[in-house]
Amino acid sequence: MFDIRDEAIRLAGLTKGMIADVRKEKQITLPDVFFKNPILAEMKAAMVIYFERSGEIRLIPMMKMGGARVRLEVEKVNPALMQIMTQLFKQHDLKVLFTTGFCFEQNRCVYEVFFETDNIEEKEARIRSTIDSIPGLFESEFEVLEIGKGW
């Protein structure tokens, strides 16, 4: 039998928060519970994504050693593009960590994806080749993100 009080106990403490004066202290310490979380036992690193327009920062744990950011400027973000990208992710064992996109003109859209993978250097040429073959592609960027390399 389900008891709502039991569920409330299990749901308590889903998140943690803090307010930091980042103008005075540019470094933020992660809570110890982050490192004790059993889900993150295999964590190798963390992807840090900075959103230039809003100023937000997102931190995403990674279970692999490497990753990259792909930025596509395309005619349309459509099912065909998503199918190509999904095949690319599966073919090269790329785990998507974050995607975003927007259309700034009727026929001009930006799609960005951050992913993690091992041995990115070995996969880079084939990934770039697939990206360059996308129909309706105006521009693309492929940025390998390395542990310890700053902004």
C-alpha positions as CSV (number, residue, x, y, z in Angstrom):
1,M,0.0,0.0,0.0
2,F,1.3,3.5,-0.9
3,D,1.5,6.0,1.9
4,I,2.0,9.6,0.7
5,R,4.0,10.3,3.9
6,D,6.6,7.7,2.9
7,E,6.9,9.3,-0.6
8,A,7.4,12.7,0.9
9,I,10.3,11.4,3.0
10,R,11.9,9.9,0.0
11,L,11.5,13.1,-2.1
12,A,12.8,15.4,0.6
13,G,16.2,16.8,-0.2
14,L,16.0,16.4,-4.0
15,T,18.2,19.4,-4.5
16,K,20.7,21.7,-2.7
17,G,21.2,25.4,-3.2
18,M,23.5,28.2,-2.2
19,I,24.1,31.8,-3.0
20,A,27.6,32.7,-3.8
21,D,29.2,36.2,-4.2
22,V,30.9,35.3,-7.5
23,R,32.3,38.8,-8.0
24,K,34.4,38.4,-4.8
25,E,35.0,34.7,-4.9
26,K,35.3,33.3,-8.5
27,Q,35.7,29.6,-7.3
28,I,32.7,27.6,-6.1
29,T,33.1,24.5,-4.0
30,L,30.9,21.5,-4.8
31,P,29.2,19.9,-1.8
32,D,30.7,16.7,-0.4
33,V,27.4,14.9,-1.1
34,F,28.0,15.4,-4.9
35,F,31.1,13.2,-4.7
36,K,29.4,10.7,-2.4
37,N,26.4,10.2,-4.8
38,P,26.5,6.5,-5.9
39,I,25.2,7.4,-9.3
40,L,28.4,9.4,-9.9
41,A,30.8,6.7,-8.6
42,E,32.2,6.2,-12.2
43,M,32.4,10.0,-12.9
44,K,35.6,10.9,-14.7
45,A,35.1,14.7,-15.2
46,A,32.3,17.3,-15.6
47,M,31.3,19.3,-18.6
48,V,30.8,23.0,-17.8
49,I,28.7,24.9,-20.2
50,Y,28.5,28.7,-20.2
51,F,25.5,30.3,-21.8
52,E,26.8,33.6,-23.2
53,R,23.4,35.3,-23.6
54,S,21.9,34.5,-20.2
55,G,25.1,34.2,-18.2
56,E,24.0,30.8,-16.8
57,I,26.5,28.0,-16.2
58,R,25.6,24.3,-16.2
59,L,27.7,21.5,-14.8
60,I,27.1,18.0,-16.1
61,P,28.9,14.9,-14.7
62,M,30.7,12.9,-17.3
63,M,31.4,9.1,-17.2
64,K,33.9,9.3,-20.1
65,M,37.2,11.2,-20.5
66,G,36.5,13.4,-23.6
67,G,33.9,15.4,-25.2
68,A,33.0,18.0,-27.8
69,R,30.7,20.8,-28.8
70,V,29.1,20.8,-32.3
71,R,27.5,23.9,-33.6
72,L,25.5,23.7,-36.8
73,E,24.0,26.6,-38.7
74,V,21.4,24.9,-41.0
75,E,18.5,25.8,-43.2
76,K,16.0,24.0,-40.9
77,V,16.1,21.9,-37.7
78,N,14.0,19.1,-39.0
79,P,13.4,15.4,-38.5
80,A,16.0,14.5,-41.3
81,L,18.7,16.5,-39.4
82,M,17.8,14.8,-36.1
83,Q,18.0,11.4,-37.8
84,I,21.5,12.1,-39.1
85,M,22.6,13.4,-35.7
86,T,21.1,10.4,-33.9
87,Q,22.8,8.0,-36.2
88,L,26.1,9.9,-35.7
89,F,25.7,9.6,-31.9
90,K,25.0,5.9,-32.0
91,Q,27.7,5.1,-34.6
92,H,30.5,6.8,-32.6
93,D,29.3,6.1,-29.1
94,L,28.6,9.8,-28.3
95,K,26.5,10.4,-25.3
96,V,24.5,13.6,-25.6
97,L,24.8,15.8,-22.5
98,F,23.0,18.9,-23.7
99,T,21.4,20.3,-26.8
100,T,20.0,23.6,-27.7
101,G,18.8,25.4,-30.8
102,F,16.8,28.3,-32.2
103,C,15.9,29.7,-35.6
104,F,16.8,33.4,-36.0
105,E,15.4,33.7,-39.5
106,Q,12.8,31.7,-41.4
107,N,15.3,29.5,-43.1
108,R,18.3,29.9,-40.8
109,C,18.7,27.9,-37.5
110,V,21.4,27.1,-35.1
111,Y,21.6,23.7,-33.4
112,E,24.3,23.0,-30.7
113,V,25.1,19.7,-29.0
114,F,27.5,18.8,-26.3
115,F,28.5,15.2,-25.9
116,E,30.9,12.9,-24.1
117,T,32.9,10.1,-25.5
118,D,36.2,8.2,-25.1
119,N,38.9,8.5,-27.8
120,I,37.5,11.6,-29.4
121,E,40.7,12.1,-31.4
122,E,40.2,8.8,-33.2
123,K,36.6,9.7,-34.1
124,E,37.0,13.4,-35.0
125,A,37.6,13.1,-38.7
126,R,34.6,10.8,-39.3
127,I,32.4,13.0,-37.2
128,R,33.5,16.1,-39.1
129,S,32.9,14.2,-42.4
130,T,29.3,13.3,-41.4
131,I,28.6,16.9,-40.3
132,D,29.9,18.3,-43.5
133,S,27.5,16.1,-45.5
134,I,24.4,17.4,-43.7
135,P,21.9,18.8,-46.3
136,G,21.2,22.5,-45.9
137,L,24.3,23.2,-43.8
138,F,25.6,26.8,-43.9
139,E,28.3,26.6,-41.3
140,S,29.6,24.2,-38.7
141,E,32.0,24.2,-35.7
142,F,33.5,21.2,-34.1
143,E,35.3,21.9,-30.8
144,V,37.0,19.2,-28.9
145,L,36.8,19.9,-25.2
146,E,39.7,18.7,-23.1
147,I,40.1,18.1,-19.3
148,G,42.0,21.0,-17.8
149,K,41.8,23.3,-20.8
150,G,40.0,26.5,-19.8
151,W,37.6,28.7,-21.7
